[in-house]
C-alpha cells in the first residue's frame, strides 16, 4: 500500500464537482480517494464504522453519503455484504501501461470479493469499455437487478493481443486507406503494417463498420480534439477502440466522406454553409 495518494488539481475545477458536489461531498470524495485503506486497483474494504471513525461523521451520515455517491453522483459502487467500495474512475487516473504495474494490479483484483466488481476491473484492465455495471440497491442487499451508465472522457486499451495476418488483400486495402486518412488528417506517420492497428481495425470491421465509418470518426474527433488538451488521444488505441460506435454516432457533425476539406478556412466555410442550408429548410 502506498504511503501517499496523488490528487489532480483538476479535482477543484471539474464541472461535476463544481456543479453537483456539496462541501460535504467534496470532503467525503477526497476521503475515498486518499484514506489508508485505498489500494492499486481502486476497490477496497471500507466498513461504515471505520469510515465514521476516520471522517468524524456519524454512521447514518456515512450511509447517506455512500447512497448519494452511488445513486446520484454515479462515481462509486458499494457492496454491503463484502463491505467493499469500488471507485469507478480510479483506473483512468492511477493506472499506466507499464508491465511493472500489471502483476501487482492483477493480484489485487484477484483478491476482490464481490464478483461484479472483479469483473468490472478485469474488463477495464483488458481494454473492454464497460458501459454499465450492476449495483446493489440500498445498504442492506447485494441484489444486482439494475444498471447505470459509467462514463469516462477517454479510455485506452491497456493491452492489445492476438495477431491479424496480411493475407487478406481486401482487408489490407481497407487498413491502408484508413491509416492513410488518419495520417493525412492528424499529421502522423502510422504504418498500416502495425500489428495492433490491424487488430483494432479488424475488430471494428468484424462488427460491420465500414471504411467510411472510420473516416467519419477520424474527422469528427480531429475537429473536436486537435489543438486542445485532448489532442494526445488522436491515436488508433482511442479512435478505433471500444468507444468507436459512440464517436461515430456523436451528433452535430458532418460525415467525413461527404467532404474532405483541405484547410481550416474551407472547413469553417463548409460547416457554415451546411448550417445555412439547414436553417433555410
C-alpha positions in Angstrom: 0.0 0.0 0.0 1.3 3.5 -0.9 2.0 5.9 1.9 0.5 8.8 -0.2 -2.1 9.3 -2.9 -1.9 12.0 -5.7 -4.9 14.2 -6.3 -5.1 16.1 -9.6 -5.6 19.8 -9.4 -8.4 19.5 -11.8 -10.4 18.0 -9.0 -11.4 21.5 -7.9 -12.4 22.7 -11.4 -14.1 19.5 -12.6 -17.6 20.5 -13.8 -19.3 17.6 -11.9 -17.5 18.6 -8.7 -18.2 22.3 -9.1 -21.9 21.9 -10.1 -23.1 18.8 -8.2 -20.9 18.3 -5.1 -21.7 19.9 -1.8 -18.8 20.8 0.5 -19.6 17.6 2.4 -19.5 15.6 -0.9 -16.0 17.1 -1.7 -14.7 16.1 1.7 -16.0 12.6 1.5 -14.8 12.0 -2.1 -11.3 13.2 -1.0 -11.5 10.7 1.8 -12.5 7.9 -0.5 -9.5 8.7 -2.8 -6.9 9.1 0.0 -7.9 7.1 3.0 -5.4 4.4 4.3 -7.5 1.5 3.0 -7.1 2.5 -0.7 -5.1 0.2 -3.0 -3.8 0.0 -6.5 -7.0 -1.4 -8.1 -9.4 1.2 -6.6 -11.6 -1.4 -4.9 -11.1 -1.9 -1.2 -12.9 -2.9 2.0 -14.4 0.0 3.9 -16.8 -0.6 6.7 -19.3 2.0 7.8 -17.8 2.0 11.3 -14.3 2.7 10.0 -15.4 5.5 7.7 -17.3 7.0 10.6 -14.3 6.9 12.9 -11.9 8.3 10.3 -14.1 11.1 9.0 -15.9 12.1 12.2 -19.3 11.7 10.6 -22.0 9.5 12.2 -22.7 6.1 10.7 -26.0 7.4 9.3 -24.3 10.3 7.5 -21.7 7.8 6.0 -24.6 5.6 4.8 -26.3 8.5 3.2 -23.2 9.7 1.6 -22.5 6.3 0.1 -26.1 6.2 -1.2 -25.6 9.6 -2.8 -22.3 8.8 -4.4 -23.6 5.6 -5.8 -27.1 6.5 -6.9 -26.9 10.3 -7.6 -23.3 11.1 -8.5 -22.6 7.7 -10.0 -18.9 7.6 -9.1 -18.8 4.6 -6.8 -20.4 1.2 -6.1 -20.7 -0.3 -2.6 -21.3 -3.9 -1.6 -22.8 -4.2 1.9 -22.1 -7.9 2.1 -18.4 -7.7 1.4 -18.0 -4.1 2.7 -16.1 -3.2 -0.5 -16.2 0.2 -2.3 -15.4 0.4 -6.0 -14.2 3.8 -7.3 -15.3 3.7 -10.9 -12.8 6.1 -12.4 -9.8 5.1 -10.3 -8.1 3.3 -13.2 -8.2 6.3 -15.5 -6.1 8.4 -13.2 -4.0 5.8 -11.4 -3.1 3.0 -13.9 -0.5 3.0 -16.6 0.6 0.6 -19.3 3.8 -0.2 -17.5 4.5 -4.0 -17.3 5.6 -3.4 -13.7 2.1 -2.4 -12.8 0.3 -5.5 -14.3 1.4 -8.2 -11.8 0.5 -6.3 -8.6 -2.6 -4.9 -10.1 -3.9 -8.3 -11.2 -3.0 -9.7 -7.8 -5.2 -7.1 -6.1 -8.1 -7.6 -8.4 -7.9 -11.3 -7.8 -8.5 -10.6 -4.1 -11.7 -8.6 -4.7 -14.5 -10.5 -3.1 -17.6 -9.1 -4.9 -17.9 -10.8 -8.3 -19.4 -7.9 -10.2 -16.6 -5.6 -9.0 -14.0 -8.1 -10.0 -15.5 -8.5 -13.5 -15.7 -4.7 -14.0 -12.0 -4.3 -13.0 -10.8 -7.2 -15.3 -12.8 -5.7 -18.2 -11.0 -2.4 -17.7 -7.6 -4.0 -17.5 -8.3 -5.9 -20.7 -9.3 -2.8 -22.5 -13.0 -3.6 -22.6 -15.1 -0.4 -22.2 -17.6 -1.5 -19.6 -20.5 0.9 -20.2 -22.7 -0.4 -17.4 -22.3 -2.3 -14.1 -25.0 -3.7 -11.9 -25.0 -2.3 -8.4 -26.7 -3.2 -5.0 -29.8 -1.3 -4.1 -29.8 0.2 -0.7 -27.4 -0.5 2.1 -28.7 -3.9 3.1 -28.7 -6.0 0.0 -26.4 -7.1 -2.9 -29.2 -7.9 -5.3 -28.0 -7.0 -8.8 -31.1 -6.0 -10.6 -30.4 -2.8 -12.4 -27.6 -1.0 -14.2 -26.5 2.6 -14.6 -24.2 4.1 -17.1 -20.5 4.6 -16.3 -18.8 7.2 -18.4 -15.2 8.3 -19.0 -13.8 11.1 -21.1 -11.4 8.9 -22.9 -10.2 5.3 -22.4 -7.3 3.5 -23.9 -6.9 -0.3 -24.0 -4.1 -1.4 -21.7 -3.3 -4.5 -23.8 -3.8 -5.4 -27.4 -3.2 -9.0 -28.1 -3.6 -11.6 -30.9 -2.3 -11.3 -34.4 -4.0 -10.3 -37.7 -2.3 -11.5 -40.8 -1.7 -9.7 -44.1 -3.1 -12.5 -46.2 -6.5 -10.9 -46.9 -5.9 -8.4 -49.7 -9.3 -6.7 -49.3 -8.7 -6.2 -45.6 -5.2 -4.8 -46.1 -6.5 -2.4 -48.7 -9.0 -1.1 -46.1 -6.3 -0.8 -43.5 -4.1 1.2 -45.8 -6.9 3.5 -46.7 -7.9 4.1 -43.1 -4.3 4.6 -41.9 -3.6 6.9 -44.8 -6.6 9.1 -44.0 -5.6 9.1 -40.3 -2.1 10.3 -41.1 -3.3 12.9 -43.5 -5.9 14.3 -41.1 -3.9 14.5 -37.9 -0.4 14.7 -39.3 1.0 11.4 -38.1 3.0 8.6 -39.7 1.4 5.4 -38.5 2.2 2.3 -40.5 -0.6 0.1 -42.0 1.6 -2.9 -41.2 1.4 -2.2 -37.4 0.0 -5.3 -35.7 -2.0 -3.5 -33.0 -3.5 -1.1 -35.6 -4.6 -4.0 -37.8 -6.1 -5.8 -34.8 -8.1 -2.7 -33.9 -9.4 -2.1 -37.4 -10.1 -5.8 -37.8 -12.2 -5.8 -34.7 -14.4 -2.9 -35.9 -14.8 -4.2 -39.4 -15.9 -7.5 -37.9 -18.7 -5.6 -36.1 -19.9 -4.5 -39.6 -18.5 -0.9 -39.5 -17.2 0.4 -42.8 -14.1 2.3 -44.1 -16.4 5.3 -44.4 -17.3 4.9 -40.7 -13.6 5.1 -39.8 -13.1 8.2 -41.9 -16.1 9.8 -40.1 -14.8 9.0 -36.6 -11.3 10.3 -37.5 -12.7 13.6 -38.9 -15.1 14.2 -36.1 -12.6 13.6 -33.3 -9.9 15.6 -35.2 -12.2 18.6 -35.3 -13.1 18.2 -31.7 -9.7 17.4 -30.1 -7.0 18.9 -32.4 -5.2 21.8 -30.7 -6.8 21.1 -27.4 -5.6 19.2 -24.3 -7.2 16.1 -25.8 -5.0 16.0 -28.9 -2.9 13.3 -27.3 -5.8 10.9 -27.7 -5.9 11.3 -31.5 -4.4 7.8 -31.9 -5.6 4.4 -33.0 -5.9 3.0 -29.5 -8.5 5.6 -28.7 -10.2 6.3 -32.0 -10.6 2.7 -33.1 -11.2 1.2 -29.6 -14.4 0.3 -27.7 -15.9 3.9 -27.9 -15.8 3.8 -31.7 -19.5 3.5 -32.1 -20.3 6.3 -29.7 -17.8 8.6 -31.6 -19.5 7.6 -34.9 -23.0 8.4 -33.6 -21.9 11.7 -32.0 -24.4 14.3 -33.0 -23.8 17.7 -34.6 -21.1 16.7 -37.0 -20.9 16.1 -40.8 -19.8 12.7 -42.2 -16.2 12.8 -43.3 -16.9 11.1 -46.6 -19.3 14.0 -47.6 -16.5 16.5 -47.7 -12.7 16.4 -47.2 -11.6 20.0 -46.7 -8.0 21.0 -47.3 -7.6 23.9 -44.9 -9.1 25.5 -41.8 -10.9 28.3 -43.7 -12.5 25.8 -46.0 -13.6 23.7 -43.0 -15.4 26.5 -41.3 -16.9 27.8 -44.5 -18.3 24.4 -45.4 -19.9 23.9 -42.0 -21.4 27.4 -42.0 -22.9 26.6 -45.5 -24.4 23.4 -44.2 -25.9 25.2 -41.2 -27.4 27.9 -43.5 -29.0 25.1 -45.6 -30.5 23.5 -42.5 -31.9 26.8 -41.4 -33.4 27.5 -44.8 -35.2 24.2 -44.8 
